[in-house]
Amino acid sequence: MKVFSNEETFDYSWEEVSTANWRKYCPWNEKSTHVIAVDTISRHVDPQTGVLRTERLITCKQSAPKWLASLMGGTDTSHVFETSYVDPASKKVTMVSSNLTFANILSVRETVVYQPISATQTLFKQDAQIVALCGGWQKVKNAVEEATVTRFSENARKGKEGFEAVLEMSRRVFREERQRLQMEAEKMAL
């Protein structure tokens, strides 16, 4: 088993980050063009805790190394199952995702947590446990796990850049909408 860990700080409030998180795979994010579709399977607010639980199916276009893709059957799409928990009381977003495609060969379980550091900063923590399940030599398993960790590292940098663009656009759109509503209110007052 290999583990990938990453921490980043976003210079946005937890409220901004937790809201923009739902737009992470939108056209504003030029770094997530590999995401083909995001389908919400279920969404439920626990009436006792206020925690929003959402299950989503994320479909991606794979760009695995050719040797790894051929080992895994050569398909160019993959599916990831994500369960997220948004706890507004503790200001914590937790997302847990697992690969569905080739899960009998490679198990990837990723956990992402967003929590506020201050009123204007949010901490992003990412951990992924990667286990090659394919039979055979340990050398092959290690190569598959190492290639997956390398991919996670590359994607973490792109993911931060892309999410920063989404956060910036969200902030601008919300600011413009507030200004529009304020202008309408001022016109109505006259």
N, C-alpha and C positions, 0 to 999 in steps of 0.2 A: 504494500500500500504506500502511495505517495500522498503528501498533503501540500496543497497550495494555500498560502495565506497572504492577504493584502489588506492594508488600511489606507484610507484616504480621508482628507478633510475637504468638505465643500463649504464655501463661504456663502451659504444660504441657510435660512432658518429651517428647523425641522418641518414646520408647516409647509414651506415651499418645496422641500425635498420630498416629503411624503405625498404631496399632491402631484408633483411632476413625475414621480415614480410610475404612475399609471400611463404616462405618455413617453416612457423611455424608448419604446420601439416605434415611434411615429416618424413622419417624414422630416421633422426638424432634426432628427438624429441621423446624420449622414454616415455615421460609423456603425450603424446597425442594419445595413442593407442585407445582411445575411438572414435576417428575420423575415420570413415569408408571411406568417400569420400568428396572431395571438387570439385565442378563443377562450372566453370565460365560460367555465363549466358550471361553477356555482359561486354564490356570494351570499354571506349570511352574517348578520350582526347578532352577537350573543347578548340577549336582553339584560343579563345580570352583570356582565363585565364591560359591555360596550365595545368589545373587540370585533373588528371586521375580519372575517375569514374568507379568503377568495381562493378558488382553485382555477388554474388556467393551463391550457395546452399551448405550448409555444412550438411552432414549426420553423425550422431553420434550414437554410441551404448550407450543406457541409463544405468545408474546405480542408478536409483532413489530408495529411501527406498521402501520396499515391500508394505507397507500400502498405499503409495502415488501412486505407479505404479498400484496397483489394483484399486484405486479410478479413475485413468486416463485411464483405459482400458487394462493395462497389456502389451502393446507393448514394445519391447526392442530397437527400433530405434526411433530417432527423427530427425527433419529437422529444420534448422535455416537458415533464409534469411539474408545475410549480404550485406550492401552497404558500399563501402569504397571510400574515397576521398584522393588523394595524391596531395598536393599542393607544388610543388618544390620551388616556389617563396617565400612562407612564411615558408617553411620547417615544414609542418604539415601534419600528417596522421590522418584521422578521420575515424573510422569504427563504423557503427551503425548496430546492429543485433537484430532480433526479432524471437521468436520461431514461427514455423508454426504448429508443432505438438501440439495438445491439446490447441490451442490458444483460444478456447472457454471456457476453464477451468482455464488456467493460462496464463497471459500475462507477458512476460519478454522482456524488451527493454534495451539493453546494448549499451553503448557508450564508445569507447576506443579512446584516443588521444595520439599520440606520438609527442613530440616537443623537440628540442634541449635545453639543459641547458647551454652547452658549446660546444666547438669543439670536445670533447671526451665523453660527457655524454648526455643521452636522457631521458627525463621524460615520464613516462607512467602513464596516468590517466584513471581509469576505474570506471564507474558508471552504475548501473543496477537498473531499476525500476521494481518491482515485484508486480503484482496485481493478487490475486486469484479471479476468476470470478465465481467460482462454487457457485451455490445457497445454501441456507441453513444457518446454524449457523455461526456467526462471529468467534466462537471458531475454527471451521474447517478451515475457510479462513485463520485465523492467523497461524494455524499449518502448512498449506501448504506454506504460505509465509515464515515463519521461517525456515522450512526445505530447501526451495530454497535458502535463504540467507546463511544458513550454508553450503550448497553445493558450492555456489559461493566462500565463504571464503576458503574452502578446495581446490577448483580448482585454486584459485588465486595463492596460494603457489606453486602448481604443475606447473602451467602455467609459472611462472617466472623461475623456475628451468629448465623446458623444453626449453623455449625460449633462456635462457642463453647458453644451449648446442648448439642450432641452430646457435646462434651468434658466438660462439667460432669456430664451424666447418666452418661456412661461411668465417670468417676471415682467417682461415688456408687455405682453398681451394683457396680463392682469392690471398693470398700471394704466394702459390705454383704456381698458374697460372702466376702471374707476374714474378716470378723467371724463369719459363720455357720460357716465351716469351723473357726475357732478355738474357737468354743463347742462344736461337735461333738467336737473333739479333747479339750477339757477334760472333757466328759462321759464320753468313753471312758476317760480316765485315772483317773477316780474309781472 
